[in-house]
Amino acid sequence: MTTQPSDARPGLTPELEEAITRGYAQRDRANMGPTIAYFESLLAEHPGHPVLVYEVAGAYDTAGQEEKARELYERALDLGLAGDTLRRCLCQYGSTLRWLGQYNTSLAALDRAKKQWPESDAVRVFRALTLNDAGRSDEAVAELMTVITAHAEVTDLGRWAEGLRGLAQWLADGRPDNLPAHQLEFQVSTSGRVLESRTHFPCEMEERND
């Protein structure tokens, strides 16, 4: 099971945490003006606070002002974020860069997050979106397959999960021809049809009641 990142936010007093929570409670996604003003005011009371700069960036991002959000995310990162706030910021920053068409920079941010939080589903999903928009669809599918097969127990994938994980890695590696011999052998599908394919990864047959 994937380990979920901690919700701890280093550098925040309980009072600031409470103030941030109030800002989210009052947020109206259809009218972000008041929320932006709220977080800007909070930042003015605590100038240069990296977490509050990040929160202001997120408010602008939700309002669809990606360029302004980008500048603020970069400022927050430069000021020094830590813990789960850093993970969230990198995800949102990477997503904003994707919307701005800056795919290489987006991937750099998300790769940084993936290196620090290799099991984060959120990081992988945002990275998949950027890969897809950058025209790297195989790698995007591989990332999403990795997320899904990591939680096979809450899906109906069953024993197929292991083979699908192998397929995900093959896609991520660029569809190499030098597959292990056992992956080049004849395989039998769940319908009983014999398959032969260099790109087929063995998924064990599900148990049947008949």
Summary of the structure (lengths in Angstrom):
residues: 210
radius of gyration: 21.7
end to end distance: 32.0
largest distance: 69.4
contacts: 589
relative contact order: 0.08
helix: 61%
strand: 2%
